[in-house]
Structure formats: structure tokens, C-alpha cells
């Protein structure tokens, strides 16, 4: 049985393609946001003083739950 030069090249290309796809499919997951410096996790309330700082206000009274007026 005689194999052509093109068949050998095709086999090498397919093996290399398989190896490249195997390496590319590996992934890692990095969880951020729970430590200091990360964004606040969703569902948690921001303290009134921090909300004041984020909005640039001088008073935290508007953000405190006990200071909200009932309509």
C-alpha cells in the first residue's frame, strides 16, 4: 500500500488541528466581586454613607432607610 505525500500532510494537519482545538477549549473561571475592591454583589444594599459617596452628595440622610418619607 502506497500513501501519497498529500495524505501524510493531511494526517499531520488534522492531528495539529485536534491538538490546537483541545488546548483552546480549556477554560478557567475567575470569581471576582466578593473581596475588597470588587463590585458589590447583586442583591445587597449599599450602606447610606457609601451611596452618598458614589453620588457625590454631602448628606447620607436621603439614603438611610429610616429617613425615607412614606407617600
N, CA, C and O atoms as a CHARMM CRD file, in Angstrom:
* protein
*
  284
    1    1 UNK  N      0.86100  -1.17400   0.00000 PROA 1      0.00000
    2    1 UNK  CA     0.00000   0.00000   0.00000 PROA 1      0.00000
    3    1 UNK  C      0.89700   1.22300   0.00000 PROA 1      0.00000
    4    1 UNK  O      1.85000   1.32200   0.77300 PROA 1      0.00000
    5    2 UNK  N      0.57700   2.12700  -0.86400 PROA 2      0.00000
    6    2 UNK  CA     1.40500   3.31800  -1.01500 PROA 2      0.00000
    7    2 UNK  C      0.58500   4.53200  -0.59900 PROA 2      0.00000
    8    2 UNK  O     -0.53000   4.74500  -1.07500 PROA 2      0.00000
    9    3 UNK  N      1.17300   5.33600   0.31600 PROA 3      0.00000
   10    3 UNK  CA     0.48300   6.55000   0.74200 PROA 3      0.00000
   11    3 UNK  C      1.12900   7.73500   0.05000 PROA 3      0.00000
   12    3 UNK  O      2.34900   7.80200  -0.10300 PROA 3      0.00000
   13    4 UNK  N      0.31000   8.63900  -0.35100 PROA 4      0.00000
   14    4 UNK  CA     0.84400   9.79700  -1.05400 PROA 4      0.00000
   15    4 UNK  C      1.35200  10.83500  -0.06100 PROA 4      0.00000
   16    4 UNK  O      1.04300  10.78100   1.12900 PROA 4      0.00000
   17    5 UNK  N      2.11800  11.75900  -0.56000 PROA 5      0.00000
   18    5 UNK  CA     2.66800  12.83000   0.26500 PROA 5      0.00000
   19    5 UNK  C      1.53900  13.68600   0.82500 PROA 5      0.00000
   20    5 UNK  O      1.62700  14.17700   1.95000 PROA 5      0.00000
   21    6 UNK  N      0.48400  13.86500   0.04500 PROA 6      0.00000
   22    6 UNK  CA    -0.64000  14.69500   0.47900 PROA 6      0.00000
   23    6 UNK  C     -1.43000  14.03500   1.60100 PROA 6      0.00000
   24    6 UNK  O     -1.97700  14.73700   2.45200 PROA 6      0.00000
   25    7 UNK  N     -1.50500  12.72600   1.62900 PROA 7      0.00000
   26    7 UNK  CA    -2.21800  12.02200   2.68800 PROA 7      0.00000
   27    7 UNK  C     -1.48300  12.19300   4.01700 PROA 7      0.00000
   28    7 UNK  O     -2.10900  12.41600   5.05400 PROA 7      0.00000
   29    8 UNK  N     -0.15600  12.08700   3.98200 PROA 8      0.00000
   30    8 UNK  CA     0.62900  12.27900   5.19900 PROA 8      0.00000
   31    8 UNK  C      0.47700  13.70900   5.71700 PROA 8      0.00000
   32    8 UNK  O      0.33400  13.92100   6.92100 PROA 8      0.00000
   33    9 UNK  N      0.50600  14.67800   4.82300 PROA 9      0.00000
   34    9 UNK  CA     0.34900  16.07100   5.22100 PROA 9      0.00000
   35    9 UNK  C     -1.04200  16.29600   5.81200 PROA 9      0.00000
   36    9 UNK  O     -1.18700  17.01300   6.80300 PROA 9      0.00000
   37   10 UNK  N     -2.05900  15.69000   5.21000 PROA 10     0.00000
   38   10 UNK  CA    -3.42700  15.83500   5.70800 PROA 10     0.00000
   39   10 UNK  C     -3.55800  15.25200   7.11700 PROA 10     0.00000
   40   10 UNK  O     -4.24200  15.83000   7.96300 PROA 10     0.00000
   41   11 UNK  N     -2.91200  14.11800   7.37500 PROA 11     0.00000
   42   11 UNK  CA    -2.97300  13.49700   8.69900 PROA 11     0.00000
   43   11 UNK  C     -2.27700  14.39000   9.72300 PROA 11     0.00000
   44   11 UNK  O     -2.78400  14.57400  10.83000 PROA 11     0.00000
   45   12 UNK  N     -1.13000  14.94100   9.36800 PROA 12     0.00000
   46   12 UNK  CA    -0.39600  15.82900  10.27400 PROA 12     0.00000
   47   12 UNK  C     -1.21700  17.08000  10.57400 PROA 12     0.00000
   48   12 UNK  O     -1.28700  17.51700  11.72300 PROA 12     0.00000
   49   13 UNK  N     -1.83200  17.65100   9.55400 PROA 13     0.00000
   50   13 UNK  CA    -2.66000  18.84800   9.74800 PROA 13     0.00000
   51   13 UNK  C     -3.84600  18.53500  10.65000 PROA 13     0.00000
   52   13 UNK  O     -4.18900  19.34000  11.51500 PROA 13     0.00000
   53   14 UNK  N     -4.46600  17.40000  10.46800 PROA 14     0.00000
   54   14 UNK  CA    -5.62400  17.03600  11.29500 PROA 14     0.00000
   55   14 UNK  C     -5.21100  16.81100  12.75200 PROA 14     0.00000
   56   14 UNK  O     -5.94100  17.20500  13.66200 PROA 14     0.00000
   57   15 UNK  N     -4.06200  16.19000  12.98500 PROA 15     0.00000
   58   15 UNK  CA    -3.59100  15.97400  14.34800 PROA 15     0.00000
   59   15 UNK  C     -3.27800  17.31400  15.01000 PROA 15     0.00000
   60   15 UNK  O     -3.64600  17.53900  16.16300 PROA 15     0.00000
   61   16 UNK  N     -2.60000  18.20600  14.28100 PROA 16     0.00000
   62   16 UNK  CA    -2.30100  19.52800  14.82100 PROA 16     0.00000
   63   16 UNK  C     -3.57600  20.31000  15.10700 PROA 16     0.00000
   64   16 UNK  O     -3.67000  20.98400  16.13200 PROA 16     0.00000
   65   17 UNK  N     -4.54600  20.22800  14.22500 PROA 17     0.00000
   66   17 UNK  CA    -5.82200  20.91200  14.42700 PROA 17     0.00000
   67   17 UNK  C     -6.52400  20.38400  15.68000 PROA 17     0.00000
   68   17 UNK  O     -7.08400  21.15600  16.45800 PROA 17     0.00000
   69   18 UNK  N     -6.48900  19.07000  15.86500 PROA 18     0.00000
   70   18 UNK  CA    -7.08600  18.47100  17.06100 PROA 18     0.00000
   71   18 UNK  C     -6.39800  18.96700  18.32400 PROA 18     0.00000
   72   18 UNK  O     -7.06300  19.29200  19.30800 PROA 18     0.00000
   73   19 UNK  N     -5.06400  19.02600  18.30300 PROA 19     0.00000
   74   19 UNK  CA    -4.32900  19.49300  19.46900 PROA 19     0.00000
   75   19 UNK  C     -4.62600  20.95600  19.76500 PROA 19     0.00000
   76   19 UNK  O     -4.81900  21.32900  20.92200 PROA 19     0.00000
   77   20 UNK  N     -4.66300  21.77900  18.73400 PROA 20     0.00000
   78   20 UNK  CA    -4.94600  23.20500  18.93000 PROA 20     0.00000
   79   20 UNK  C     -6.34700  23.39500  19.49100 PROA 20     0.00000
   80   20 UNK  O     -6.53900  24.17900  20.42000 PROA 20     0.00000
   81   21 UNK  N     -7.32400  22.69300  18.94300 PROA 21     0.00000
   82   21 UNK  CA    -8.69500  22.82200  19.43500 PROA 21     0.00000
   83   21 UNK  C     -8.81800  22.30500  20.86700 PROA 21     0.00000
   84   21 UNK  O     -9.60200  22.84200  21.64900 PROA 21     0.00000
   85   22 UNK  N     -8.05700  21.27500  21.21900 PROA 22     0.00000
   86   22 UNK  CA    -8.09400  20.75600  22.58600 PROA 22     0.00000
   87   22 UNK  C     -7.56100  21.77700  23.57300 PROA 22     0.00000
   88   22 UNK  O     -8.11400  21.94500  24.65900 PROA 22     0.00000
   89   23 UNK  N     -6.49000  22.45800  23.19900 PROA 23     0.00000
   90   23 UNK  CA    -5.90500  23.46000  24.08700 PROA 23     0.00000
   91   23 UNK  C     -6.80500  24.68100  24.18900 PROA 23     0.00000
   92   23 UNK  O     -6.96300  25.23300  25.27800 PROA 23     0.00000
   93   24 UNK  N     -7.39300  25.11200  23.09200 PROA 24     0.00000
   94   24 UNK  CA    -8.24600  26.29900  23.08800 PROA 24     0.00000
   95   24 UNK  C     -9.51400  26.07000  23.90900 PROA 24     0.00000
   96   24 UNK  O    -10.03200  27.00300  24.52300 PROA 24     0.00000
   97   25 UNK  N    -10.01200  24.84200  23.92400 PROA 25     0.00000
   98   25 UNK  CA   -11.27900  24.57700  24.61600 PROA 25     0.00000
   99   25 UNK  C    -11.13200  24.59300  26.12900 PROA 25     0.00000
  100   25 UNK  O    -12.14100  24.63100  26.83400 PROA 25     0.00000
  101   26 UNK  N     -9.91400  24.56400  26.65100 PROA 26     0.00000
  102   26 UNK  CA    -9.71100  24.63700  28.09900 PROA 26     0.00000
  103   26 UNK  C    -10.04100  26.04600  28.57000 PROA 26     0.00000
  104   26 UNK  O     -9.68100  27.02700  27.91900 PROA 26     0.00000
  105   27 UNK  N    -10.72300  26.14300  29.69800 PROA 27     0.00000
  106   27 UNK  CA   -11.05900  27.46700  30.21000 PROA 27     0.00000
  107   27 UNK  C    -10.94800  27.47300  31.72500 PROA 27     0.00000
  108   27 UNK  O    -11.05700  26.43600  32.37900 PROA 27     0.00000
  109   28 UNK  N    -10.72900  28.65600  32.26400 PROA 28     0.00000
  110   28 UNK  CA   -10.69600  28.82300  33.71100 PROA 28     0.00000
  111   28 UNK  C    -11.73000  29.86900  34.08700 PROA 28     0.00000
  112   28 UNK  O    -12.07400  30.73400  33.28100 PROA 28     0.00000
  113   29 UNK  N    -12.21800  29.78600  35.30500 PROA 29     0.00000
  114   29 UNK  CA   -13.21500  30.72800  35.78800 PROA 29     0.00000
  115   29 UNK  C    -12.63300  31.49700  36.96400 PROA 29     0.00000
  116   29 UNK  O    -12.12700  30.91000  37.92100 PROA 29     0.00000
  117   30 UNK  N    -12.71200  32.80800  36.87600 PROA 30     0.00000
  118   30 UNK  CA   -12.22300  33.66200  37.94700 PROA 30     0.00000
  119   30 UNK  C    -13.41700  34.38100  38.54200 PROA 30     0.00000
  120   30 UNK  O    -14.12200  35.10800  37.84200 PROA 30     0.00000
  121   31 UNK  N    -13.64700  34.18200  39.82500 PROA 31     0.00000
  122   31 UNK  CA   -14.75800  34.82900  40.50200 PROA 31     0.00000
  123   31 UNK  C    -14.24900  36.07700  41.20200 PROA 31     0.00000
  124   31 UNK  O    -13.34400  36.00800  42.03300 PROA 31     0.00000
  125   32 UNK  N    -14.83500  37.22000  40.86400 PROA 32     0.00000
  126   32 UNK  CA   -14.44000  38.46300  41.49300 PROA 32     0.00000
  127   32 UNK  C    -15.67900  39.14900  42.05000 PROA 32     0.00000
  128   32 UNK  O    -16.80800  38.73900  41.77800 PROA 32     0.00000
  129   33 UNK  N    -15.45700  40.17800  42.81900 PROA 33     0.00000
  130   33 UNK  CA   -16.56900  40.97000  43.30500 PROA 33     0.00000
  131   33 UNK  C    -16.92800  40.68700  44.74500 PROA 33     0.00000
  132   33 UNK  O    -17.74200  41.40600  45.32300 PROA 33     0.00000
  133   34 UNK  N    -16.35000  39.66300  45.34100 PROA 34     0.00000
  134   34 UNK  CA   -16.70900  39.34900  46.71300 PROA 34     0.00000
  135   34 UNK  C    -15.68200  39.87200  47.70300 PROA 34     0.00000
  136   34 UNK  O    -15.95600  39.92800  48.90200 PROA 34     0.00000
  137   35 UNK  N    -14.52300  40.25000  47.23200 PROA 35     0.00000
  138   35 UNK  CA   -13.47400  40.73800  48.11000 PROA 35     0.00000
  139   35 UNK  C    -13.43600  42.25800  48.10600 PROA 35     0.00000
  140   35 UNK  O    -14.22900  42.91300  47.43000 PROA 35     0.00000
  141   36 UNK  N    -12.49300  42.80900  48.87600 PROA 36     0.00000
  142   36 UNK  CA   -12.36500  44.26900  48.89000 PROA 36     0.00000
  143   36 UNK  C    -11.90600  44.77800  47.53300 PROA 36     0.00000
  144   36 UNK  O    -11.04000  44.17600  46.89600 PROA 36     0.00000
  145   37 UNK  N    -12.47700  45.86900  47.10100 PROA 37     0.00000
  146   37 UNK  CA   -12.10800  46.45100  45.82300 PROA 37     0.00000
  147   37 UNK  C    -12.95700  45.97000  44.66100 PROA 37     0.00000
  148   37 UNK  O    -12.90300  46.55900  43.58100 PROA 37     0.00000
  149   38 UNK  N    -13.73300  44.92500  44.85100 PROA 38     0.00000
  150   38 UNK  CA   -14.58600  44.41200  43.78700 PROA 38     0.00000
  151   38 UNK  C    -15.94900  45.06100  43.83500 PROA 38     0.00000
  152   38 UNK  O    -16.30400  45.69500  44.82900 PROA 38     0.00000
  153   39 UNK  N    -16.72600  44.90800  42.75700 PROA 39     0.00000
  154   39 UNK  CA   -18.07900  45.47900  42.77200 PROA 39     0.00000
  155   39 UNK  C    -18.96400  44.77400  43.79400 PROA 39     0.00000
  156   39 UNK  O    -18.73700  43.60900  44.12100 PROA 39     0.00000
  157   40 UNK  N    -19.95500  45.46900  44.28900 PROA 40     0.00000
  158   40 UNK  CA   -20.85400  44.90500  45.28700 PROA 40     0.00000
  159   40 UNK  C    -21.67400  43.78400  44.65000 PROA 40     0.00000
  160   40 UNK  O    -22.16400  43.94000  43.53200 PROA 40     0.00000
  161   41 UNK  N    -21.83000  42.65500  45.34700 PROA 41     0.00000
  162   41 UNK  CA   -22.65100  41.57800  44.80200 PROA 41     0.00000
  163   41 UNK  C    -24.10000  42.04100  44.64600 PROA 41     0.00000
  164   41 UNK  O    -24.58300  42.86300  45.42400 PROA 41     0.00000
  165   42 UNK  N    -24.77200  41.51700  43.65600 PROA 42     0.00000
  166   42 UNK  CA   -26.15300  41.91100  43.42700 PROA 42     0.00000
  167   42 UNK  C    -27.02600  41.40600  44.55900 PROA 42     0.00000
  168   42 UNK  O    -26.78000  40.33400  45.11100 PROA 42     0.00000
  169   43 UNK  N    -28.02700  42.16600  44.90000 PROA 43     0.00000
  170   43 UNK  CA   -28.94800  41.77600  45.95100 PROA 43     0.00000
  171   43 UNK  C    -28.58800  42.36700  47.30400 PROA 43     0.00000
  172   43 UNK  O    -29.41500  42.34400  48.21600 PROA 43     0.00000
  173   44 UNK  N    -27.39700  42.88700  47.46100 PROA 44     0.00000
  174   44 UNK  CA   -27.00800  43.50000  48.73300 PROA 44     0.00000
  175   44 UNK  C    -27.20000  44.99400  48.63100 PROA 44     0.00000
  176   44 UNK  O    -26.94600  45.59300  47.58600 PROA 44     0.00000
  177   45 UNK  N    -27.64700  45.59500  49.71500 PROA 45     0.00000
  178   45 UNK  CA   -27.84000  47.04100  49.73900 PROA 45     0.00000
  179   45 UNK  C    -26.52900  47.73400  50.05800 PROA 45     0.00000
  180   45 UNK  O    -25.70500  47.22300  50.81700 PROA 45     0.00000
  181   46 UNK  N    -26.35200  48.89200  49.47300 PROA 46     0.00000
  182   46 UNK  CA   -25.17600  49.71100  49.73600 PROA 46     0.00000
  183   46 UNK  C    -25.46900  50.54900  50.97600 PROA 46     0.00000
  184   46 UNK  O    -26.54900  51.13200  51.07500 PROA 46     0.00000
  185   47 UNK  N    -24.53500  50.62400  51.92400 PROA 47     0.00000
  186   47 UNK  CA   -24.76600  51.44700  53.11500 PROA 47     0.00000
  187   47 UNK  C    -24.98700  52.91200  52.73100 PROA 47     0.00000
  188   47 UNK  O    -24.44800  53.37000  51.72400 PROA 47     0.00000
  189   48 UNK  N    -25.77400  53.65500  53.52000 PROA 48     0.00000
  190   48 UNK  CA   -26.09500  55.03800  53.17300 PROA 48     0.00000
  191   48 UNK  C    -24.85700  55.90700  52.93700 PROA 48     0.00000
  192   48 UNK  O    -24.84800  56.73900  52.03000 PROA 48     0.00000
  193   49 UNK  N    -23.81400  55.71700  53.74900 PROA 49     0.00000
  194   49 UNK  CA   -22.61400  56.52400  53.58200 PROA 49     0.00000
  195   49 UNK  C    -21.90900  56.25300  52.26400 PROA 49     0.00000
  196   49 UNK  O    -21.36100  57.16800  51.64900 PROA 49     0.00000
  197   50 UNK  N    -21.92100  54.99200  51.82700 PROA 50     0.00000
  198   50 UNK  CA   -21.29100  54.65200  50.55400 PROA 50     0.00000
  199   50 UNK  C    -22.11700  55.17200  49.39000 PROA 50     0.00000
  200   50 UNK  O    -21.55800  55.63500  48.39500 PROA 50     0.00000
  201   51 UNK  N    -23.44800  55.10400  49.49800 PROA 51     0.00000
  202   51 UNK  CA   -24.32000  55.63300  48.44000 PROA 51     0.00000
  203   51 UNK  C    -24.11800  57.13600  48.30300 PROA 51     0.00000
  204   51 UNK  O    -24.12500  57.67100  47.19500 PROA 51     0.00000
  205   52 UNK  N    -23.93800  57.81300  49.42900 PROA 52     0.00000
  206   52 UNK  CA   -23.68700  59.26000  49.42300 PROA 52     0.00000
  207   52 UNK  C    -22.39900  59.55100  48.66400 PROA 52     0.00000
  208   52 UNK  O    -22.35200  60.45700  47.83200 PROA 52     0.00000
  209   53 UNK  N    -21.35800  58.78200  48.95400 PROA 53     0.00000
  210   53 UNK  CA   -20.06900  58.99300  48.28900 PROA 53     0.00000
  211   53 UNK  C    -20.15900  58.73300  46.79300 PROA 53     0.00000
  212   53 UNK  O    -19.58500  59.47600  45.99600 PROA 53     0.00000
  213   54 UNK  N    -20.87800  57.67800  46.40600 PROA 54     0.00000
  214   54 UNK  CA   -20.98000  57.33400  44.98600 PROA 54     0.00000
  215   54 UNK  C    -21.71200  58.41500  44.20200 PROA 54     0.00000
  216   54 UNK  O    -21.39300  58.66200  43.03900 PROA 54     0.00000
  217   55 UNK  N    -22.70900  59.07200  44.84000 PROA 55     0.00000
  218   55 UNK  CA   -23.49500  60.09200  44.15000 PROA 55     0.00000
  219   55 UNK  C    -22.95000  61.49700  44.35700 PROA 55     0.00000
  220   55 UNK  O    -23.43700  62.44600  43.74200 PROA 55     0.00000
  221   56 UNK  N    -21.94300  61.64000  45.21900 PROA 56     0.00000
  222   56 UNK  CA   -21.33300  62.94800  45.43100 PROA 56     0.00000
  223   56 UNK  C    -22.15300  63.88100  46.29300 PROA 56     0.00000
  224   56 UNK  O    -21.93900  65.09200  46.25300 PROA 56     0.00000
  225   57 UNK  N    -23.08600  63.35700  47.07200 PROA 57     0.00000
  226   57 UNK  CA   -23.90100  64.20300  47.94600 PROA 57     0.00000
  227   57 UNK  C    -23.15700  64.50300  49.24300 PROA 57     0.00000
  228   57 UNK  O    -22.18900  63.82400  49.58700 PROA 57     0.00000
  229   58 UNK  N    -23.62400  65.53900  49.96500 PROA 58     0.00000
  230   58 UNK  CA   -22.99400  65.91100  51.23300 PROA 58     0.00000
  231   58 UNK  C    -23.63300  65.21000  52.41800 PROA 58     0.00000
  232   58 UNK  O    -23.00800  65.08600  53.47100 PROA 58     0.00000
  233   59 UNK  N    -24.86200  64.75100  52.26800 PROA 59     0.00000
  234   59 UNK  CA   -25.56800  64.12600  53.37500 PROA 59     0.00000
  235   59 UNK  C    -26.04200  62.73000  52.97700 PROA 59     0.00000
  236   59 UNK  O    -26.45200  62.49800  51.84000 PROA 59     0.00000
  237   60 UNK  N    -25.97600  61.79700  53.94600 PROA 60     0.00000
  238   60 UNK  CA   -26.43500  60.43400  53.69700 PROA 60     0.00000
  239   60 UNK  C    -27.88900  60.26000  54.12100 PROA 60     0.00000
  240   60 UNK  O    -28.43500  59.16100  54.02500 PROA 60     0.00000
  241   61 UNK  N    -28.52300  61.33900  54.58900 PROA 61     0.00000
  242   61 UNK  CA   -29.89100  61.25500  55.11000 PROA 61     0.00000
  243   61 UNK  C    -30.86800  60.71700  54.06600 PROA 61     0.00000
  244   61 UNK  O    -31.77200  59.95300  54.40300 PROA 61     0.00000
  245   62 UNK  N    -30.69900  61.10300  52.81800 PROA 62     0.00000
  246   62 UNK  CA   -31.63300  60.67100  51.77100 PROA 62     0.00000
  247   62 UNK  C    -31.51300  59.17800  51.47200 PROA 62     0.00000
  248   62 UNK  O    -32.42400  58.58600  50.89300 PROA 62     0.00000
  249   63 UNK  N    -30.40300  58.57200  51.86100 PROA 63     0.00000
  250   63 UNK  CA   -30.18600  57.15900  51.55500 PROA 63     0.00000
  251   63 UNK  C    -30.46100  56.23900  52.74000 PROA 63     0.00000
  252   63 UNK  O    -30.47500  55.01800  52.58200 PROA 63     0.00000
  253   64 UNK  N    -30.67700  56.80400  53.91400 PROA 64     0.00000
  254   64 UNK  CA   -30.92700  55.99500  55.10200 PROA 64     0.00000
  255   64 UNK  C    -32.37800  55.51300  55.10300 PROA 64     0.00000
  256   64 UNK  O    -33.28800  56.31700  54.90500 PROA 64     0.00000
  257   65 UNK  N    -32.61200  54.20800  55.32300 PROA 65     0.00000
  258   65 UNK  CA   -33.98100  53.68100  55.25500 PROA 65     0.00000
  259   65 UNK  C    -34.90600  54.29000  56.30600 PROA 65     0.00000
  260   65 UNK  O    -36.10600  54.38700  56.05100 PROA 65     0.00000
  261   66 UNK  N    -34.41900  54.69800  57.45600 PROA 66     0.00000
  262   66 UNK  CA   -35.26300  55.29300  58.48100 PROA 66     0.00000
  263   66 UNK  C    -35.63900  56.71500  58.17500 PROA 66     0.00000
  264   66 UNK  O    -36.51500  57.26800  58.84100 PROA 66     0.00000
  265   67 UNK  N    -35.02000  57.32600  57.20600 PROA 67     0.00000
  266   67 UNK  CA   -35.28100  58.73200  56.87800 PROA 67     0.00000
  267   67 UNK  C    -36.16100  58.88800  55.64000 PROA 67     0.00000
  268   67 UNK  O    -36.40900  60.01400  55.20900 PROA 67     0.00000
  269   68 UNK  N    -36.63800  57.79100  55.06100 PROA 68     0.00000
  270   68 UNK  CA   -37.47100  57.87000  53.86100 PROA 68     0.00000
  271   68 UNK  C    -38.89700  58.23300  54.24300 PROA 68     0.00000
  272   68 UNK  O    -39.47400  57.65600  55.16600 PROA 68     0.00000
  273   69 UNK  N    -39.45600  59.19700  53.52000 PROA 69     0.00000
  274   69 UNK  CA   -40.84400  59.59300  53.77400 PROA 69     0.00000
  275   69 UNK  C    -41.78100  58.60300  53.09700 PROA 69     0.00000
  276   69 UNK  O    -41.50400  58.11000  52.00400 PROA 69     0.00000
  277   70 UNK  N    -42.89100  58.32300  53.76500 PROA 70     0.00000
  278   70 UNK  CA   -43.91600  57.45000  53.20000 PROA 70     0.00000
  279   70 UNK  C    -44.91200  58.32100  52.42200 PROA 70     0.00000
  280   70 UNK  O    -45.32600  59.37400  52.90600 PROA 70     0.00000
  281   71 UNK  N    -45.28100  57.89300  51.25800 PROA 71     0.00000
  282   71 UNK  CA   -46.21200  58.67700  50.43600 PROA 71     0.00000
  283   71 UNK  C    -47.63200  58.27300  50.70500 PROA 71     0.00000
  284   71 UNK  O    -48.55500  58.82400  50.10600 PROA 71     0.00000
